[in-house]
């Protein structure tokens, strides 16, 4: 959305590219709103020439970085790729190695992700989940395409996700968040801690450095500092 948002001064699209989409930069509010954080390495057309030159090198997290970004090719399709890796993380509860830079090696990498997602969703007890497996795999196949020109844009990804989510069983993200996120925050607030070392605790999701066995709505991870 931010890529196509209009600059109120120039009336031109911002063409904002985040460049570091990963689980630790995504938060879900109590109301089920999804927030993208940390635009510290983002780029946009409204940046000055000096600012653009100052960031003229690869920045981001390698595990979520699209192959073309290693060659200095920047664009919103790189963010789509990163989001695809995040989606695979969420669907499987697993993290994957850094995407290979060579096309033939990337094909094997992609096959591994798609098969892992297929197995994970196939293990669900819900027939509704089983009914969308092929659609989810197809969406990831597009989002994680090696060539950026072969990937959908953010609007197309959103439309696909809406169609898929409409066929899934409850709870909705909003309902799940009101229950699970609230409980997680309360558990964190009420946990015993040494105030002498309370220098700014944060909640860390377990999808990366602290993997958890399940990421299904309704399964509440324990809070960590």
Secondary structure, DSSP 8 states (H G I E B T S, - for coil): -TTT-B-TTT-SB---B-S---GGGEEE-TTS-EEE---TT-B-TTS-HHHHHHT-S--S-GGG--GGGGGT--SHHHHHHHHHHHHHHHHHT-------SSHHHHHHHHHHHHHHHHHHHHT-S-HHHHTTHHHHHHHHHHHT-SSGGGS--HHHHHHHHHHHHTTS-S--HHHHHHHHHHHHHHHHHHS---GGG-S------TTSTT--S---TT-------
